[in-house]
Amino acid sequence: MLRIEHLAVSYGTEDVLRDVSFELEPGKFTAVIGQNGCGESTLAACINQQLAYRGEIYFEGENLKEMPPRRRARKISMLPQMLVSPHITVEELVALGRSPYLGLLGRMSGSDREAVESAMESAGISGLRGKFTDELSGGERQKAYLAMILAQDCGLMVLDEPTTYMDITYEGWFLEKLDELRRKQGKTLLVIMHNLSQAVRFAENIVVLKGGKVFFSGDVESCLERGVIEDVFSVKKHVFNEEGERFVFFS
């Protein structure tokens, strides 16, 4: 799937990422966490080929630097942290997800329209289709953009802090929806997260960045057993069980 080898990024004389290497497991939810300024969003920008970097990023064995943008957009969908709100309808926004598949005239086929309808239904925004995106709440806008990348229909979805502008209700729904996509559609997820409790609840694998380097990469259980999060974030772990389900949170 996605393999990152010795990735490094510098802004002037400051090293933001240093020798970052890890690999995603297909069909798994991998969370990337780190203290503020540890390069998580820079990592997402590199995968999206928005920044110059040293090292290599491979998708299914092919170097992303050599992959044409149109083909890359059919393989990897990206939901950035900062989202614009263009004055277009929700349906028009979601339809942009089909752009990599359209011909020179940009006309959508019946299957393209079906993909748009399915994406809106899956994201729970069919009723918002006619609203303008600049009139949506933060949570509604995130749902609309989720529908857009669902319409893009890629095997790998990269999301940079997707719940930043959501209240707790929207946040829980959004992460459960991502988990459902993984389970039912086999999507591979790389999600940059700041909510530590949600990261260990929903992710199966976790990458912990510290000082721009990979401090830990592995499954969530190993991360919890080794006390990695406590060491990196100077927090205390709490565990409780409710109705047979274990919950972990940090303070």
Secondary structure, DSSP 8 states (H G I E B T S, - for coil): -EEEEEEEEEETTEEEEEEEEEE--TT-EEEEEESTTSSHHHHHHHHTT-S--EEEEEETTEEGGGS-HHHHHHHEEEE-SS----SSBHHHHHHGGGGGG--TT----HHHHHHHHHHHHHTT-GGGTTSBGGGS-HHHHHHHHHHHHHHHT-SEEEEESTTTT--HHHHHHHHHHHHHHHHHH--EEEEE-S-HHHHHHH-SEEEEEETTEEEEEEEHHHHHHTTHHHHHHT--EEEEEETTEEEEEE-
